[in-house]
């Protein structure tokens, strides 16, 4: 690597999903179920309210801990 050159940072990969929910507990259950069903490991990145009972959640795709260095 050249002196002063910074390694390239991996681009952040995100997944957006819109949830309709009755209350905070319902939203938490739906987010947990979505993360379990998704084939990639996801971390919550942000929430945007879309009106009463609706929110768009952005998830960040993260590398599984056991896959690092492969």
Secondary structure, DSSP 8 states (H G I E B T S, - for coil): --TT---------EEEEEEE-SSHHHHHHHHHHHHHHSSS-EEEEEEEE-STTEEEEEEEE---GGGTT-
